[in-house]
């Protein structure tokens, strides 16, 4: 009986041992299968990743080549970030010459000794990219002595920079309002004659955009800080980040979200989003008022009724008895009342609340030409 029990337990042990061995073998086999499948997937994904990287690399090379071709056709130079970093002394604070919603502008010197202004775009997101693209595409094909030339650009990953001709005397705004904000100007040295010439050259810049480009180009952010002055105080219109093509139909408009600077935006555009070349004419009229009065477009620190430049000045612009009272005191004795009355009449027409009553920029240019003494027109702009 004891022998039978012993045999029974031995058989049971062998069955259990066999079961354990089978389970262990199955587990090992399962691990091997899983490991093999993992290696297969890793190999497959590795090859796919390498293929994708090669495709991206080839696409980037093709895109860069296309960009270089386009830039060459447009006469633009493509800079590396390293080149511009060196040209601006590492974007040092001492080289900052301007600042706006887009970022900082730096003075720079290229390896060939050419002085440039480098705009470092720091506005993240789609709007910043759109403004960068708009300037490159637009200025790459525009040719006018009254527009600030774009020399080239840099676009490396998120780094986007624009390189312009250097304008030694900065923006009109800082000359009209010395000792305000970050202005480097101690006192305004803009004579009446210089102001008239600036007004004419800025008008010619807008005339070129409106009349010589098809479809017309609407600047959409025309203001005194976007009129730059060279070493001889000749003016050029700058900053086309918000520029938009207008309607090809006479009197037509394009609908867009309202962008621009307070005090310069035309009322109908602010209310409806309907944008026309006459929107720029209104902005130009505001700048003309700045040149006449030496006042900023909006200053709510002034007495009641004088906070908004257009509202305060418009009733006096066509009154021969009162127009002299709105003039910049720094201009006293430099002008004749006949000239003031003529310029004031132009400004009054430009800032009319109804867009249809505003003149074309070509008419503004024709009205200003006789007032600018010894004016020698620059070479005729090429058409695009």
Helices and strands as residue ranges (DSSP letters): H 2-73, E 77-78, H 81-87, G 93-95, E 96-100, E 103-109, E 115-121, H 126-139, E 150-156, E 159-165, H 172-176, H 192-211, E 217-218, G 224-226, E 227-229, E 235-237, E 244-245, E 254-255, H 267-272, E 274-275, H 277-293, H 309-317, G 323-326, G 329-331, H 337-350, G 355-357, H 361-369
